[in-house]
Amino acid sequence: MVSDEQRRVLDPERDAAALKALTHPLRIRLLGLLRQDGPATASELAVRTGESSASTSYHLRVLAKYAFVAEAEHRDGRERRWRAVHAATSWSGAAMGASPASRAYVGMSRRAQIEHLEASLVRHEADVDAGRLGQEWVGPSGISDLLPRLTPESLTELWEALHRKLDELTTRDAADPRAAQVVLLTAGLPLAPHESGARQDDGEGGS
């Protein structure tokens, strides 16, 4: 679980310029790669993203300007290496919903998370097929698509319970050499009822 010291909490009023800097798909992706895989150079990130090193270098400097990334220890003196300053970025959902600009950032961030899930699924399947992950991981792995009916209070309670349990488990497994990085993407997105006469068969989930 990410501690408070490892988390950057953004305020839509105080951090408006930083939020605007993040409203670029490549910057969100670069920050995610540095958090997931550790320090890298602009050239290494260019290879992973299919962009030019000039482009990744520029966007890394923008991220550095707003303290999302910083220079990491260099392996040699030839090229600058970058690291993520924080392990996660978070915000108050109520505060972020107060303006169109902050709502736009939240939407972009959520779509980037969905893209990350898709890329992680491809990587997971390749790791299993190539034997980089043992068969003991096949059973616990999965994606769940549920549609519970909850009140706002119950959804809040569910998030809090999830975070407490995740904190407990990551603390317990911290020193276990069998532990591996797990992509855990959770969503709680309430849906308004369909208007009368609208189609009722779209958006159904399962398992």
TAJO-V630143 format. One record per backbone hydrogen bond with DSSP energy under -0.5 kcal/mol. CO is the residue of the C=O (numbers start at 1). NH is the residue of the N-H. E is the energy in kcal/mol with one decimal. If there is no record, write none. Layout:
co/nh/e
CO/NH/E
CO/NH/E
This chain:
co/nh/e
3/6/-0.8
4/7/-0.9
6/87/-2.4
6/88/-1.3
7/9/-0.6
8/10/-0.6
8/90/-2.7
10/92/-0.6
11/15/-3.0
13/16/-0.9
15/19/-2.6
16/20/-2.2
17/21/-1.9
18/22/-1.3
19/23/-0.7
20/23/-0.9
22/24/-2.3
24/28/-2.1
25/29/-2.1
26/30/-2.9
27/31/-2.5
28/32/-2.1
29/33/-2.4
30/34/-2.2
31/35/-1.9
32/36/-2.3
33/37/-3.0
34/38/-1.3
40/82/-2.9
41/45/-2.2
42/46/-1.9
43/47/-1.8
44/48/-1.7
45/49/-1.9
46/50/-1.8
46/51/-0.9
52/56/-2.3
53/57/-2.4
54/58/-1.9
55/59/-2.4
56/60/-2.2
57/61/-1.8
58/62/-1.7
59/63/-2.2
60/64/-2.3
61/65/-2.0
62/66/-1.2
63/68/-2.7
63/69/-0.7
64/67/-1.9
68/85/-2.5
68/86/-0.6
70/83/-2.6
80/42/-0.6
81/72/-2.8
82/40/-1.8
83/70/-2.3
88/8/-2.5
90/10/-2.9
91/93/-0.6
92/96/-2.6
93/97/-1.1
95/98/-1.5
96/99/-0.6
99/103/-2.2
100/104/-2.1
101/105/-1.7
102/106/-2.2
103/107/-2.3
104/108/-2.3
105/109/-2.9
106/110/-2.4
107/111/-2.0
108/112/-2.0
109/113/-1.8
110/114/-1.8
111/115/-2.0
112/116/-2.1
113/117/-2.2
114/118/-2.1
115/119/-2.4
116/120/-2.5
117/121/-2.3
118/122/-1.9
119/123/-2.2
120/124/-2.9
121/125/-2.6
122/126/-2.1
123/127/-2.5
124/128/-2.3
125/129/-2.5
126/130/-2.2
127/132/-2.0
127/133/-1.5
128/131/-1.1
134/137/-1.8
135/138/-1.3
135/139/-0.7
136/140/-0.6
137/141/-1.3
148/150/-0.6
151/155/-2.4
152/156/-2.1
153/157/-2.2
154/158/-2.4
155/159/-2.1
156/160/-2.2
157/161/-2.5
158/162/-2.5
159/163/-2.5
160/164/-2.2
161/165/-2.4
162/166/-2.7
163/167/-2.2
164/168/-2.1
165/169/-2.4
166/170/-2.6
167/171/-1.8
168/172/-1.9
169/173/-2.2
170/174/-0.6
171/174/-0.6
173/176/-1.5
175/177/-0.6
176/179/-1.6
182/184/-0.8
183/185/-0.6
184/186/-0.6
188/190/-0.6
195/198/-2.4
206/145/-0.6
